[in-house]
Amino acid sequence: MPKQILISTLGLSPGVVTGAYFLLEREGYGRIDQIVAITSKSGSANVCKEMINATFDLLDERPDYLQLTAIQAETVHDAQMSQKFTDFVLKKLQEYGRSHDKLFINVSGGRKSMVAGTITAVQKFLALNPKRIDDVHVFHLELLDDSIEANGIVTNLSKLPFAERQLYMNPPVGVMSLIELPILPLLTKPRELWGTLFEYAVGAYLLEQPDFNNVRFHFYPAAWQGKKGLGEVDVYAVQTEPGEGWPYVLDRSRLLTLLTQRFNLGELYSLTWDLAIEPDEVGGDTRTLYAQNLISYLQRREILPDLLAACQEKRRKGAKEGEDTNWHTAVQQLPLLLVECKLREEQPENRPVTHKEVQKLVNKMQALQTAESRQVDGWLVSNTHLVEPEALELVQAHGVQLWQATLPANWQEMPDWPINQLTPIETLWA
């Protein structure tokens, strides 16, 4: 099992650190063994540390937590201080890079100068260690509930009871999302980056299509922990339409998002009464917390379908044009897409897709499908239109889709490039 560390900038919002930890595990990145927060000298630093440790103490198996002060000042106020902060972060990346297989860098906390210094340090680390590019993930947290950010600073949290504080230290599902930032090492020969740039170009193409969301690069699903020979997924995405012929599985995060978007707190109370349940039995004094508790309450009693029927009935008359009022479909778990990207740097017209390349993708599809009981589709994207006969048999047997990417004519001379079009390879043979 890979040894993984979360390194996070930290300002006045301790939930930035704990929220990142919980979200990484929730979204399938696997167990985080150690967490290191990097901050500046501040009177609130020790209070943040106490709150973070108290939250992790609630876990049966808590991660190791360490809080480091990068500079002896409250802010990065000049170029010299900025250099000192960057050098400190780089030193820690080198140190933890030797002892950990995966480094997750969260740049959501602290001032912009700390964020900039951290990203610069990551670039320098990858310039010194270019082979580690697949092991480093940089991301920030996007909060979908403005109240979490507004009330999550340490001075406000100090006034709250411990239980209520956990709403901000470990926000409910659907309140925040993980945004991964593509990053490339400096001082690397352009040719060595072509494969990575091709993967980013494929991911960027998917982001522009309405059929996909939650696109990630170099993703290692937690379901693969302990399995050898699978490696990472070049590009991973969640499809926006349910799969056909698969058993119905409810997606709790989608249900929570819909409940909080389409009902206020009073309407949620009304829904609860419609189900012959007293709101006090559910608990929660905010819309998000109450909705999360309601889902858990009904799931334990195996009556979540009753909630979906009640939601559909209440919103049927008031639905806006184009709004999906079929709640059973709207909260159905969606299929996954795994994409292998195979760039032919030279003579793509003479280098077909191989049986080995397709088999590698099929192995990943089967492993994830077995682990999650979920539809998993596979694409192999290349800039060649040729396929080995043995590879074609494998493609047809497992439903893999082959695509040829159309690149700009001078792509090898460009620092990055768009994919102009993806064409199903089988249509090129017609």
N, C-alpha and C positions, 0 to 999 in steps of 0.2 A: 504494500500500500504506500503511495507517495507521501512523503512528509511535507506538509504544507504550512505556510506562514502567512498571516495577514499583517501588513505594515500599513498604518493609517496615520494621516495627519490629524491633529486634534486641536481644536480651538476651545470654544466655550460650550459646545454641545456634545456631551458624552455619548448620546445615542448614535452619533455618527459611527463610533467604533463598534458598539454592540449591535446596532442595526445592520452594519455591513457583515458582521460575523453570522448573524442569524439568516440573513438573506442569501449569503453564499451557500450555506448548507441547505437552505430551503430550495434553492434553484439548481441543486444537483452538482455542485462543484466538489462535494466530498467534505470530510472532516478537516477542520483547521486545527492544527496541533498547538500553535503558538500565535499570540497576538502582540504586536509591538506598536505602541502609539508614540508618535514623535510630535512634541509640542515646544512652545517657547516658555520662558520663565513667566509665570502668572500666579497670582494669588488664588486663582480658582483651580489650578492644576491638581492639587491634592484632593479637592472635593470631587472633581471629575473622576479621579482614580478610585476613590471610595465608592462612588455610585456604580462604576463599571464593574469593580470586583464584587459588589453586592449583587448585581444582576447575574454575573457568572456563577456566584455561589448557589443560585437556585437550580443549577443544572446537576444532573446525576454525575456527569463526567465533564468537568469544566476545563477549558483550555488554559494554558499558562498565559498570564498577562504581565507585560512589562511596559512601563511608561518612561520615556526618555526625554530629557530636555536638551534640545539641539543648540540653543543659544541662550545666553544670560541676559535676555531682554524680552520685553513683552511683544515686540513686533520686529519684523525685518525692515529696518528703516533706511538702509543705505546699501550701496553696492558691496561694500566689504562684509556687511552682515549677511547679505544674500549669498555671497560666496562661501561664507562660513557654514551657513545652513545647508547649502547644496553639498559641500564636502562631507558634512556629518552624515547626511542621508546616504551618500555614495559609499562611505565607509561601512555603514550598517548593511547596505545591500550586498556588498562584497562579503561581509561576515556571515550574514544569514544565507546568502547564496551558496556558500560552501557546505552548509549543514542541512539545507532544505531542497527538495526537488521542485517545488512550485512556490512562486512568490506572487501574492496578490497585493497590489498596491492601491489603496483607497485614498483618493485626493479630494474627498468631500469636506474635510474639516479644516479649520484655521483660515487665515487670511489668504488672499490671492497670491501674495509673495511666497508663502509657504508652498502653495500648490505648484507654482511655477518652478520653485527650487527643487521640489520633489520630482517633477517630470524631467527636468534637466538632469538630475542625478540618475534617473532610470535610463535616459539616453546614453549617458556616459558609461553606465554599467554594461549596457548592451554593446557599446562600442568596444569595450574591453573583453566582453564575453559574448560574441555574436552567436555562438551556438546555443545560447540560453534563450533566444528570442521566443521559443515556444513555451518556455517555462515561466514567463513573466506576463501577468495580466494587470493592466491598469484600468481603473473604473471609477465612476462617481455614482452617488446615489441621487436619484430623482424622486423627490417627495411629491406624491399626488394629493396630499392633504395639507393645505397651507398651515393649519393649526399646529401640526407636528413641528414644523420649523420655527414658527413664531413662539411657541411655548416650550421648546425643547432646550433652551439655554440653561446653564447650571443655576443661575440665580432664581429662575422660576421653578425649576425642578426641586430645589431645596425647600420650597414652601409646600410641596405636595406630600401626602402620605406615601409610604413606600409602595403599596399596591397600585396606586394611581400613577405613580411615576413610571411603572413598567410599560404603560401605554406608549411612552416616548423612548424608553430604552429598548424595547422589543415591539415595534409597531405591528399591528395586525397585518395579515396577508392582504395584499392589494393596495396598501397605503404608500409603498415606495417600490421603485424598480431599480434594477441594476443596469447601468449603461457602460458597456465596455468601450474603451478608447483604443483604436488601432494605433500601434506605435512601432517604429522602425529604428534599428540601431544606426548611429552615426558612424562615419569613417569606414563604411563597408562598401566593397566594390559593388556597383550597380547590378552586375550580372548575378551576384549572390542573393539579391533581393527579388529577382524576377518572380520566383515561385510564390513568395509571400505577397507580392503586389498583385499577382493573379488571383490569389485567394481573396484579398480585400476587394478586388474588382468584382468578383462573383458575388460576394456578400453585399456590396453596394448595389448591384443589379437586383438582388432579391429585395432589398430594402425599398426599392422603387416600385415593387409589384404589390398589389393589394392582397395577394394570396398568402403573404408571409409576414410574421413579426417576430420579435425577440431573437433577432439574428445575432449569432455569436461566432467568434473566430477562435480556432485552436481550443475547442471545448472538450473537456474530459469528463463525461458523465459520472456521477457518483456510483451509478449502478455497475460500473466496470471495475470498481475497486477490487483488487485481488485477482483479476483476470489478466493473463499475460498475452502479449502479442497483438493487442487491439490498437493501442496508441490513441491519439487525439482525433477529433473530427475537424477537418479543415474549416468547414462552415456548417453551422447548426441553426435550424430555424423551427418555429412552430407555425403550422399551417392554420389558416383562418376559417376553414370549413371542416366539419366533422367527417370522418372517414366512413365509407359505406361497408356494411357487412361486419362491423366490429361491435362487441358488446358495449352497452351504454355504461360510461363511467363519469361520475360527476366531478367537475373541477371546482374545488372549494374557493380558490382565489377569484375565479370568474364570477361565482355566485356572490361573494362578498363585494366585489366591485359593482355589480349590478344593484345589489341592495342599497349600497351607500349612494349610488348615483341617482336612483329613481324613487327613493323613499326618504323622507325626513324622519326624525326620531319619533314624533307623534304617530306618523303613519306606520312605523315599525311596531309601536305598541299596539296599534289597531290590528295589524296582521297577527300579532301574538294572541290577542283576545279571540280573533276569528278561529284560531286553532285550539281554543279552550284552555289557554295557558295564561297564568298571571305574569305580567312583565317583571314583577319582583323576583320571580323564580329564575328569570334569565339574568338580570343584572346588567349594569353598564350605563354610565351617565353621558356618554357621547354616542353619536350615530354609529361610528365605526366600531367602537368597542361593543355596543349592544348587538350590532349585526353579527359580529364575530362570535359572541356568546350564544346568540340564537342558533346559529348554524351548528355549533358544537352541541348545544342542548338537544336539538332535534336529531342530530346524527347519532348521538348516544342511544336515543329511543327509537332509531330506525324509522323516523317519520318525516325525513326531509322531502320526499315527494309531495307530502301535504302542503309544505311551504311553497313549493314551486307552483302547485295548482292555485293556491291562494294569491300568489303574486301575479300570476297570469290573469286571473279573474279581475283583480283590482286595477290592473294596468291596461286591460283590453280596451275599455271605452276611452281612456285618455291617451292612448298611444299616438305618438306623432307619426307622420307619414314616413314610411321606411323603417320604423323602429320594430325590432323583432320582438313580438309578444309571445312567441313560443319559448317559454322559459326552459323547458326540458332540453330543447336544442341549444339555447343560448349558453347554458352552463355545462354542456357536454365537453368532456376532455377531448382536446384536439390532437390530430396526428402530428408526428414529428417528421422533419426532413433532415437527412444526413447527406452532405455533399463532399465528395472527394474531388479535388482540383488537380488536374494533371497537365501542366504546361509543357508543350514541346518547344524548347527554345530554338531548335534548328530543325529544318526539313520536316515540318509536321505532316507534309503530304506523303512521307515515307515511314512514319512511325505510328503504328496503330495502337489503340487501346489494348492492353494485354490482359490475359486471363488472371494473372497475379493481381493486377490493379483492381479488377472487378471483384475477385475473391475477398480481398481485404475489406472492401466496402460491404459485401454481403455478410462477412463475419461481424462487423460492427452493427449492422441492421438487426441481425438475429440476436445478438447479445442484449441490445437495448430492448428489443421487442419482448424477449423472454423475461427480462428483469422487471419491466414496467407494465406488461400485459396491455400494450398500447400499439396502435398502428404506427409503423416506422417506414417511411419511404426513403429510397436512395437515389441520388443523382450522381453521375460521374460527368464532370465538365472538363473538356479539353479543347485545344485549338486544332485538333486533327479530326478528320471525318472517317478514319479507318478503324476497323475493329478486327482483332484476331477471331477466327471461326470458333475457337474454344471459348473465348470471352463472350461471344455472341450467344452461345448456348447457355452460359451462366446467366447472362442478362435476361434472357427470355424465361428461364426457369424461376427466377426470383423477383421479377418485376422491376428490375433496375432500369432507370431511364438514362440514356446517353445523350449528351448535348454537346454541340460544337459551338464554341464561343468565337464571335467575330471581333477581332481586335483591330485597332487602327493600323494602317500599313507601316507606319514608322514607330510602332510601339517600343521597339528596342532602344530608341533614342529619347524616350520620354521618361521623366521621373515617376510618373504614374499614368494610368490610362483607363478609360472607361471600356466596358464591354458594350458594344453597339447592339448586339443581338445574340440570343441563344436559339439555336436551331436543332430540333430533334434529329439525331444522326440518321435514324432510319428513313427519314424523308429525303435525305440526300442520295439514297440509293434508288429511289423510285424512278 
